[in-house]
């Protein structure tokens, strides 16, 4: 069981794509909307929090990513036909230098 989750709310087109890759069993109803949940470990959550400081979890420790990041995760789900994509997604989403000023040495 994951420590945290990413909720991805689905429209009709996304539902069809999820069904098309054989993952229809992962579609849930969350707050009256169709969605999928992607598990996130505590370590991955810390990296997400650094990359997206405005993210706040709901009462079930679930986040909703900004649209661009959500699309990246969805495309990875469609590619690998699995909801276990956060290790790969973190590599693309995490910027360890976010919010830090890079120092330059002068020679």
MMTF fields as JSON, N, C-alpha, C and O atoms, coordinates in Angstrom:
{
  "mmtfVersion": "1.0.0",
  "mmtfProducer": "UNKNOWN",
  "numBonds": 427,
  "numAtoms": 428,
  "numGroups": 107,
  "numChains": 1,
  "numModels": 1,
  "chainsPerModel": [1],
  "groupsPerChain": [107],
  "chainIdList": ["A"],
  "bondAtomList": [4, 2, 8, 6, 12, 10, 16, 14, 20, 18, 24, 22, 28, 26, 32, 30, 36, 34, 40, 38, 44, 42, 48, 46, 52, 50, 56, 54, 60, 58, 64, 62, 68, 66, 72, 70, 76, 74, 80, 78, 84, 82, 88, 86, 92, 90, 96, 94, 100, 98, 104, 102, 108, 106, 112, 110, 116, 114, 120, 118, 124, 122, 128, 126, 132, 130, 136, 134, 140, 138, 144, 142, 148, 146, 152, 150, 156, 154, 160, 158, 164, 162, 168, 166, 172, 170, 176, 174, 180, 178, 184, 182, 188, 186, 192, 190, 196, 194, 200, 198, 204, 202, 208, 206, 212, 210, 216, 214, 220, 218, 224, 222, 228, 226, 232, 230, 236, 234, 240, 238, 244, 242, 248, 246, 252, 250, 256, 254, 260, 258, 264, 262, 268, 266, 272, 270, 276, 274, 280, 278, 284, 282, 288, 286, 292, 290, 296, 294, 300, 298, 304, 302, 308, 306, 312, 310, 316, 314, 320, 318, 324, 322, 328, 326, 332, 330, 336, 334, 340, 338, 344, 342, 348, 346, 352, 350, 356, 354, 360, 358, 364, 362, 368, 366, 372, 370, 376, 374, 380, 378, 384, 382, 388, 386, 392, 390, 396, 394, 400, 398, 404, 402, 408, 406, 412, 410, 416, 414, 420, 418, 424, 422],
  "bondOrderList": [1, 1, 1, 1, 1, 1, 1, 1, 1, 1, 1, 1, 1, 1, 1, 1, 1, 1, 1, 1, 1, 1, 1, 1, 1, 1, 1, 1, 1, 1, 1, 1, 1, 1, 1, 1, 1, 1, 1, 1, 1, 1, 1, 1, 1, 1, 1, 1, 1, 1, 1, 1, 1, 1, 1, 1, 1, 1, 1, 1, 1, 1, 1, 1, 1, 1, 1, 1, 1, 1, 1, 1, 1, 1, 1, 1, 1, 1, 1, 1, 1, 1, 1, 1, 1, 1, 1, 1, 1, 1, 1, 1, 1, 1, 1, 1, 1, 1, 1, 1, 1, 1, 1, 1, 1, 1],
  "groupList": [{"groupName": "UNK", "atomNameList": ["N", "CA", "C", "O"], "elementList": ["N", "C", "C", "O"], "formalChargeList": [0, 0, 0, 0], "bondAtomList": [1, 0, 2, 1, 3, 2], "bondOrderList": [1, 1, 2], "singleLetterCode": "X", "chemCompType": "L-PEPTIDE LINKING"}],
  "groupTypeList": [0, 0, 0, 0, 0, 0, 0, 0, 0, 0, 0, 0, 0, 0, 0, 0, 0, 0, 0, 0, 0, 0, 0, 0, 0, 0, 0, 0, 0, 0, 0, 0, 0, 0, 0, 0, 0, 0, 0, 0, 0, 0, 0, 0, 0, 0, 0, 0, 0, 0, 0, 0, 0, 0, 0, 0, 0, 0, 0, 0, 0, 0, 0, 0, 0, 0, 0, 0, 0, 0, 0, 0, 0, 0, 0, 0, 0, 0, 0, 0, 0, 0, 0, 0, 0, 0, 0, 0, 0, 0, 0, 0, 0, 0, 0, 0, 0, 0, 0, 0, 0, 0, 0, 0, 0, 0, 0],
  "groupIdList": [1, 2, 3, 4, 5, 6, 7, 8, 9, 10, 11, 12, 13, 14, 15, 16, 17, 18, 19, 20, 21, 22, 23, 24, 25, 26, 27, 28, 29, 30, 31, 32, 33, 34, 35, 36, 37, 38, 39, 40, 41, 42, 43, 44, 45, 46, 47, 48, 49, 50, 51, 52, 53, 54, 55, 56, 57, 58, 59, 60, 61, 62, 63, 64, 65, 66, 67, 68, 69, 70, 71, 72, 73, 74, 75, 76, 77, 78, 79, 80, 81, 82, 83, 84, 85, 86, 87, 88, 89, 90, 91, 92, 93, 94, 95, 96, 97, 98, 99, 100, 101, 102, 103, 104, 105, 106, 107],
  "secStructList": [7, 7, 1, 3, 3, 3, 3, 3, 3, 7, 7, 2, 2, 2, 2, 2, 2, 2, 2, 2, 6, 6, 7, 4, 4, 4, 7, 3, 3, 3, 6, 6, 3, 3, 3, 3, 3, 3, 3, 3, 7, 2, 2, 2, 2, 2, 2, 2, 2, 2, 2, 7, 6, 6, 7, 7, 7, 7, 6, 6, 1, 3, 3, 7, 7, 7, 2, 2, 2, 2, 2, 2, 2, 2, 2, 2, 2, 2, 2, 2, 6, 1, 1, 7, 7, 2, 2, 2, 2, 2, 2, 2, 2, 7, 7, 6, 6, 6, 6, 7, 7, 7, 7, 7, 7, 7, 7],
  "xCoordList": [0.844, 0.0, 0.886, 1.877, 0.532, 1.309, 1.073, 0.04, 2.061, 1.946, 1.073, 0.343, 1.167, 0.439, -0.097, 0.245, -0.945, -1.531, -1.593, -1.621, -1.614, -1.925, -3.288, -3.449, -4.258, -5.57, -5.553, -5.207, -5.931, -6.048, -7.497, -7.972, -8.202, -9.609, -9.721, -8.964, -10.683, -10.783, -12.018, -13.11, -11.818, -12.956, -13.23, -12.546, -14.217, -14.599, -13.446, -13.266, -12.671, -11.548, -10.479, -9.96, -10.169, -9.156, -9.659, -8.883, -10.949, -11.532, -11.368, -10.99, -11.65, -11.51, -10.064, -9.816, -9.11, -7.7, -7.288, -6.552, -7.768, -7.472, -8.041, -7.37, -9.275, -9.895, -9.135, -8.982, -8.661, -7.947, -6.637, -6.194, -6.003, -4.744, -4.974, -4.024, -6.255, -6.578, -6.538, -6.363, -6.698, -6.624, -7.951, -7.971, -9.053, -10.372, -10.665, -11.425, -10.079, -10.297, -9.748, -10.115, -8.868, -8.283, -9.076, -8.724, -10.145, -10.964, -11.841, -12.532, -11.799, -12.564, -13.463, -13.311, -14.381, -15.204, -14.681, -14.705, -14.212, -13.686, -14.42, -14.373, -15.089, -15.867, -16.846, -17.047, -17.445, -18.448, -17.879, -18.636, -16.567, -15.938, -15.139, -14.649, -15.014, -14.191, -12.724, -12.348, -11.897, -10.48, -9.666, -10.205, -8.364, -7.431, -6.507, -6.28, -5.974, -5.042, -3.702, -3.618, -2.663, -1.307, -0.609, -0.589, -0.036, 0.653, 1.963, 2.685, 2.259, 3.472, 4.091, 3.405, 5.377, 6.062, 6.353, 6.226, 6.74, 7.067, 8.253, 8.267, 9.235, 10.408, 10.005, 10.466, 9.154, 8.675, 7.829, 7.882, 7.048, 6.204, 7.068, 6.715, 8.193, 9.085, 9.623, 9.747, 9.939, 10.433, 9.327, 9.578, 8.108, 6.978, 6.745, 6.483, 6.842, 6.623, 7.668, 7.36, 8.901, 9.942, 9.695, 9.938, 9.216, 8.971, 7.711, 7.641, 6.713, 5.427, 5.06, 4.254, 5.644, 5.436, 3.985, 3.635, 3.139, 1.735, 0.846, -0.332, 1.391, 0.586, 0.22, 1.062, -1.037, -1.467, -2.317, -3.17, -2.078, -2.854, -4.246, -4.484, -5.167, -6.498, -6.467, -5.394, -7.608, -7.675, -7.21, -6.923, -7.134, -6.674, -5.237, -4.816, -4.479, -3.093, -2.988, -2.053, -3.927, -3.93, -3.736, -4.224, -3.014, -2.721, -3.338, -3.637, -3.522, -3.872, -2.746, -2.516, -2.055, -0.923, -1.384, -2.519, -0.518, -0.826, -1.018, -0.509, -1.743, -2.149, -0.983, -1.068, 0.09, 1.223, 1.844, 2.172, 2.008, 2.57, 1.607, 2.025, 0.319, -0.694, -0.685, -0.794, -0.557, -0.502, 0.717, 0.634, 1.851, 3.052, 2.818, 3.167, 2.228, 1.948, 0.955, 1.144, -0.087, -1.069, -0.432, -0.704, 0.402, 1.069, 1.976, 2.1, 2.603, 3.431, 2.558, 2.936, 1.393, 0.453, 0.039, 0.019, -0.29, -0.69, 0.457, 0.223, 1.686, 2.854, 3.176, 3.364, 3.238, 3.669, 2.5, 2.698, 1.279, 0.065, 0.053, -0.263, 0.408, 0.452, 0.294, 0.621, -0.212, -0.3, 0.966, 1.098, 1.891, 3.145, 4.184, 5.13, 3.997, 4.841, 5.587, 6.34, 5.396, 5.949, 7.474, 8.054, 8.139, 9.605, 10.099, 10.992, 9.539, 9.908, 9.423, 10.128, 8.227, 7.667, 8.474, 8.673, 8.932, 9.714, 10.984, 11.413, 11.581, 12.793, 12.527, 13.412, 11.324, 10.984, 10.394, 10.523, 9.752, 9.074, 9.945, 9.757, 10.891, 11.648, 12.806, 13.64, 12.846, 13.954, 14.612, 14.071, 15.778, 16.404, 16.836, 17.11, 16.898, 17.333, 16.164, 16.381, 14.951, 13.783, 13.832, 14.013, 13.672, 13.637, 14.997, 15.075, 16.074, 17.412, 18.139, 18.01, 18.894, 19.695, 21.006, 21.693, 21.333, 22.58, 23.726, 23.661, 24.757, 25.922, 26.9, 27.068, 27.525, 28.51, 29.874, 30.008, 30.865, 32.229, 32.82, 32.578, 33.569, 34.282, 35.725, 36.308, 36.269, 37.658, 38.577, 39.783],
  "yCoordList": [-1.185, 0.0, 1.245, 1.311, 2.204, 3.432, 4.354, 4.292, 5.207, 6.208, 7.38, 7.967, 7.707, 8.825, 8.387, 7.318, 9.235, 8.922, 10.17, 11.294, 9.946, 10.985, 10.612, 9.53, 11.491, 11.283, 11.936, 13.109, 11.162, 11.696, 11.535, 10.422, 12.669, 12.64, 12.505, 13.114, 11.693, 11.284, 11.854, 11.889, 12.294, 12.629, 11.395, 10.38, 11.478, 10.319, 9.805, 8.595, 10.718, 10.325, 9.555, 8.538, 10.049, 9.384, 8.034, 7.085, 7.942, 6.665, 5.641, 4.498, 6.042, 5.127, 4.666, 3.499, 5.575, 5.209, 4.242, 3.284, 4.501, 3.596, 2.215, 1.203, 2.176, 0.893, 0.232, -0.989, 1.027, 0.506, -0.168, -1.05, 0.235, -0.407, -1.496, -2.027, -1.822, -2.928, -2.597, -3.495, -1.325, -0.926, -0.414, 0.332, -0.812, -0.339, -0.697, 0.008, -1.774, -2.178, -1.19, -1.232, -0.296, 0.701, 1.987, 2.878, 2.098, 3.308, 3.27, 2.286, 4.358, 4.482, 5.711, 6.56, 5.785, 6.98, 7.73, 7.208, 8.953, 9.786, 11.12, 11.826, 11.454, 12.699, 12.834, 13.927, 11.722, 11.733, 11.785, 11.914, 11.687, 11.736, 10.456, 9.84, 10.066, 8.913, 9.33, 10.406, 8.452, 8.767, 7.492, 6.407, 7.644, 6.572, 7.11, 8.315, 6.187, 6.548, 5.905, 4.71, 6.702, 6.211, 6.298, 7.355, 5.18, 5.146, 5.915, 5.905, 6.587, 7.382, 7.045, 7.075, 6.727, 6.455, 7.77, 8.845, 7.681, 8.88, 9.62, 10.851, 8.888, 9.498, 10.233, 11.348, 9.619, 10.26, 11.491, 12.495, 11.41, 12.529, 13.73, 14.865, 13.496, 14.602, 15.295, 16.519, 14.509, 15.089, 15.86, 16.918, 15.334, 16.062, 17.378, 18.403, 17.348, 18.557, 19.626, 20.817, 19.199, 20.162, 20.716, 21.894, 19.87, 20.307, 21.145, 22.055, 20.84, 21.536, 21.976, 21.32, 23.077, 23.492, 23.823, 23.848, 24.076, 24.417, 23.19, 23.33, 21.986, 20.77, 20.568, 20.698, 20.251, 19.899, 18.637, 18.515, 17.7, 16.455, 16.659, 17.55, 15.8, 15.814, 14.901, 14.47, 14.611, 13.813, 12.369, 11.679, 11.906, 10.533, 10.505, 9.53, 11.601, 11.724, 11.619, 11.007, 12.204, 12.189, 13.612, 14.584, 13.696, 14.966, 14.992, 13.95, 16.192, 16.388, 17.244, 18.37, 16.693, 17.381, 18.48, 18.448, 19.456, 20.425, 19.692, 18.586, 20.305, 19.635, 19.045, 17.909, 19.79, 19.302, 18.062, 17.104, 18.072, 16.92, 15.736, 14.589, 16.024, 14.97, 14.296, 13.073, 15.087, 14.531, 13.641, 12.607, 14.032, 13.207, 11.852, 10.812, 11.872, 10.624, 9.774, 8.565, 10.385, 9.641, 9.004, 7.844, 9.746, 9.199, 8.029, 7.073, 8.104, 6.977, 5.757, 4.626, 5.993, 4.894, 4.232, 3.006, 5.043, 4.489, 3.721, 2.699, 4.196, 3.548, 2.202, 1.208, 2.185, 0.95, 0.06, -1.059, 0.564, -0.193, -0.668, -1.819, 0.26, -0.027, 1.296, 2.364, 1.202, 2.381, 2.571, 3.568, 1.638, 1.701, 2.475, 1.891, 3.797, 4.612, 5.729, 6.47, 5.866, 7.035, 7.063, 8.148, 5.924, 5.946, 6.628, 7.474, 6.276, 6.906, 8.341, 9.205, 8.593, 9.943, 10.928, 12.075, 10.486, 11.364, 11.823, 12.967, 10.925, 11.309, 12.488, 13.313, 12.566, 13.654, 14.869, 15.994, 14.654, 15.746, 16.463, 17.653, 15.75, 16.296, 17.161, 16.723, 18.369, 19.274, 19.577, 20.358, 18.973, 19.169, 20.606, 20.967, 21.428, 22.81, 23.799, 25.011, 23.301, 24.182, 25.088, 24.618, 26.367, 27.327, 27.707, 28.491, 27.173, 27.5, 28.325, 28.1, 29.27, 30.072, 29.343, 28.919, 29.209, 28.545, 29.547, 30.66, 29.126, 29.985, 29.736, 28.608, 30.791, 30.674, 31.059, 32.039, 30.298, 30.657, 31.447, 31.142, 32.426, 33.162, 32.725, 32.571, 32.536, 32.04, 33.132, 32.913],
  "zCoordList": [0.0, 0.0, 0.0, 0.728, -0.8, -0.939, 0.255, 0.92, 0.502, 1.563, 1.123, 1.921, -0.169, -0.75, -2.107, -2.613, -2.685, -3.99, -4.852, -4.353, -6.144, -7.111, -7.683, -8.248, -7.54, -8.159, -9.531, -9.675, -10.531, -11.884, -12.301, -12.528, -12.399, -12.776, -14.285, -15.04, -14.705, -16.102, -16.792, -16.225, -18.019, -18.876, -19.743, -19.61, -20.619, -21.438, -22.3, -22.443, -22.87, -23.732, -22.929, -23.388, -21.749, -20.911, -20.419, -20.312, -20.12, -19.7, -20.821, -20.565, -22.058, -23.19, -23.356, -23.661, -23.157, -23.28, -22.163, -22.401, -20.95, -19.821, -20.116, -19.91, -20.597, -20.952, -22.098, -22.116, -23.052, -24.208, -23.882, -24.617, -22.783, -22.383, -21.331, -20.755, -21.089, -20.189, -18.714, -17.89, -18.356, -16.952, -16.395, -15.416, -17.016, -16.587, -15.135, -14.471, -14.634, -13.243, -12.235, -11.061, -12.68, -11.78, -11.689, -10.917, -12.466, -12.428, -11.186, -10.921, -10.432, -9.189, -9.264, -10.142, -8.347, -8.206, -6.979, -5.864, -7.197, -6.118, -6.17, -7.178, -5.09, -5.016, -6.183, -6.712, -6.573, -7.629, -9.037, -10.0, -9.176, -10.495, -10.722, -9.776, -11.984, -12.348, -12.278, -12.743, -11.683, -11.515, -11.39, -11.17, -11.535, -11.207, -10.134, -10.029, -9.335, -8.266, -8.549, -8.834, -8.468, -8.66, -7.313, -6.683, -6.872, -5.592, -5.62, -6.617, -4.501, -4.356, -3.006, -1.984, -2.993, -1.725, -1.009, -1.596, 0.256, 1.026, 0.402, 0.372, -0.09, -0.721, -1.999, -2.242, -2.813, -4.036, -3.705, -4.417, -2.622, -2.216, -1.84, -2.157, -1.17, -0.808, -2.057, -2.091, -3.077, -4.323, -5.034, -5.611, -4.996, -5.592, -4.864, -5.493, -3.54, -2.744, -3.071, -3.071, -3.349, -3.719, -5.122, -5.382, -6.014, -7.384, -7.505, -8.331, -6.679, -6.726, -5.304, -4.644, -4.83, -3.432, -3.083, -1.903, -4.073, -3.807, -3.62, -3.288, -3.827, -3.676, -2.211, -1.322, -1.979, -0.63, -0.722, -1.601, 0.193, 0.138, 0.709, 1.524, 0.256, 0.859, 2.086, 2.509, 2.648, 3.874, 3.682, 4.661, 2.437, 2.185, 1.658, 1.035, 1.917, 1.446, -0.067, -0.585, -0.769, -2.228, -2.751, -2.175, -3.849, -4.501, -5.889, -6.472, -6.402, -7.799, -8.377, -7.937, -9.363, -9.973, -10.918, -11.395, -11.197, -12.252, -13.582, -13.765, -14.492, -15.737, -16.527, -16.993, -16.68, -17.469, -16.833, -17.534, -15.519, -14.82, -14.856, -15.011, -14.711, -14.785, -16.157, -16.251, -17.214, -18.568, -18.754, -19.416, -18.176, -18.256, -17.593, -18.151, -16.404, -15.684, -16.476, -16.605, -16.999, -17.798, -19.03, -19.34, -19.724, -20.907, -20.541, -21.306, -19.384, -18.939, -18.637, -18.943, -18.038, -17.762, -19.071, -19.172, -20.069, -21.364, -22.018, -22.664, -21.861, -22.485, -21.864, -22.564, -20.536, -19.859, -19.455, -18.981, -19.645, -19.333, -17.884, -17.583, -17.001, -15.565, -14.813, -15.331, -13.582, -12.728, -11.907, -11.197, -11.995, -11.244, -12.061, -12.59, -12.158, -13.022, -12.295, -12.928, -10.99, -10.313, -10.28, -10.308, -10.224, -10.241, -11.511, -11.451, -12.642, -13.904, -14.007, -14.527, -13.515, -13.603, -12.757, -13.156, -11.604, -10.734, -11.45, -11.295, -12.232, -12.968, -13.901, -14.132, -14.43, -15.35, -14.635, -15.12, -13.493, -12.798, -11.772, -11.521, -11.181, -10.052, -10.525, -11.318, -10.04, -10.301, -8.962, -8.179, -8.678, -7.372, -7.108, -5.963, -8.149, -7.975, -7.945, -7.948, -7.916, -7.901, -6.675, -5.551, -6.898, -5.804, -5.252, -4.306, -5.817, -5.33, -6.372, -7.575, -5.888, -6.799, -7.057, -6.127, -8.311, -8.667, -8.552, -9.074, -7.866, -7.69, -8.831, -9.294, -9.263, -10.319, -9.777, -9.045, -10.134, -9.772, -10.931, -12.099, -10.6, -11.636, -11.587, -10.514, -12.708, -12.776, -13.232, -13.353]
}
